[in-house]
Amino acid sequence: MRLFIKVILVILLCLYLLVLSKLILFKYLSIPDIINHFTFSYYDGYYWNNHNFIPFKTIIYYLFLADINFNIRVENLAGNIIGFAPFGFILPLLSKRFRLKKVTIATFCLSLTFELIQFVFKFGSFDVDDLILNTLGGMLGYVPFYAIILFINCKRIKSVNY
């Protein structure tokens, strides 16, 4: 039974990573655009070279300075956090070795991989604030897992004491 659950979790993780890759790397590109991109005939406009290497620059902009629609703010800030929360939840289900520190490191590394791919292949813009928000999302995704573990342990302690 445990093996079956692990297989299901691995499949869910793979599907999640495919969806996340589509949302992060290919959100603005259609299939013909992707093909053109790899044949080096891609669009090299303003957006593709608009990178941010200054921590909290875009976070502060969206929270306090932006004169843009509220939905765009939420999409850019909460979207990065929510998008990586499942990663922080699934990893500790796959292995007991994934506690908060390792989940944080793994989420940061996954996010960094996406950001570097965007930077190198010009699929989007590198933003250090995405690293911060994505990592926070993975950490927040770990919280429900940890709460479930605490609840289960409390139940075991109560049943032993009676």
N, C-alpha and C positions, 0 to 999 in steps of 0.2 A: 504493500500500500504506500509506504514512504517513497519508494522508487517512482511509482505512478505520479504521486504529487510533485516530486522533483521534476519529472519530465514535463508535466503540465506547467510548472513554474518557469522552466527554461523556455518552453514554447511561448508563454506569455511575455517573458523578458525579450525574446527575439522579435515578436510582433510589436511590442512597445518600442524597441529600438528602431525598427523599420519606420513606424509612424513618426517617431521623434526625428529621425533623419529627414523624412519628407518635409516635416514642418519647419525644421531649422535650415537645412541645406537647400532644399528645392522649392521653398515656398513661393518664390517669384518666377520660377522657371517651368515651362512646359517641357514635354518630351523633346520636341524639335529644338528648343532652346538649349537643353542639356547636351544634345548631340552637337549643336553648333559650338557650344562652350568648349567641348573637348576637342573640337577641330580648330580651336583658337580663332574662331570668328565671332566671339562673343561681344556683347555690348559692354563698353568700358566707360559708362557714364558716371555722373557725380555720386550716385548711391553706392556703387561698387567700391569706391575709394574713400568712403567716409568712415574711417576707423576711429575708435576711441581707446586710448591707452591710459587715460587718467581715471583712477578709481573714483567712483561715486558721481562722476560728471553727468551721465545721463540719468542716473537715479534722482539726483537733486533737480535736474532739469524737469523731469516728468512730475516730480512731487510738488515743486514750488514755483518753477519759472515758466513752464510751457503754457502757451496760450492756444491749446488744442483741445479737441473733444475729450471728454472724460473717458469714453470707451477706449480711445487710443492709449491713454495713460494706463488704464487697467490692463489692456491687452499686452502692453510692453513690459510692465512691472510684474503684475500677478501671473501673466502668462509664462514668464520665465521660471517663476517659483513653482507654479502648479505643474508645469511640464516635466519637471525633474523629481517631483514628489513620489511618483510610482517607483522610480529607480531606488530611492531610499527605503521604500517599503519592501520591495521584492528581494533585494540583496540579502538582508538578514533572514528571510524565509528560506533562501537557498543554502545558506551556510551559517552556522552558529558563530563563525569567526568574524562575521560582519557586525561589529558593534558600531556605535556612533562615530568613533574616530576613523575607522576603515571605510564606513559609508561616506563620510565627508570627503576623504581622500579619493575614493573611487568616483564620486559624483564630480568632484573638481576635475579629475583626469578626463572623464567623459566629456564634460563641458569644454575643457581646454582643447580636446581633440576636435570637437565641432567648430570651435572658434578658429583654430589653426587651419582646418580644412577650408573654412570660409575665406580666411585671409590668403592662403596660398593659391587656391583655385578660383578665387574671386566669385564665390557663390553668394556672397553677402559681405557684411562688414564685421570686422573684429571689434568686439566691445568688451572691455574688461569688466564692466558692470554686469554683463550677461554671466560671466564667470561667478561673480559674487551672488547674483540672484539665483542662478541655477544650483549652486552649491547650497545655498540656504534652502532651496526647494528639496534637495535630497535629504538634508538634515531634518526638515519638517516632515518629510515622508517617513522617516524613521520613528517619529514620535508615536503614531498609532501602533506600530509594531511593539515598541517599548511599553506602551500602556497595556496592550494585550498581555504581554509577558508578565507585567506586574500584577494584573488582575488574576491570571492563572496561578501565579505563585501565592497570592493572598488566599485564593480558594484552597490550594493544597495545604497551606499552613493551618487554615481554619479546620479543614477536614482531619488533619493529624491531631489537633488539640482536642477534638471531641471524642 
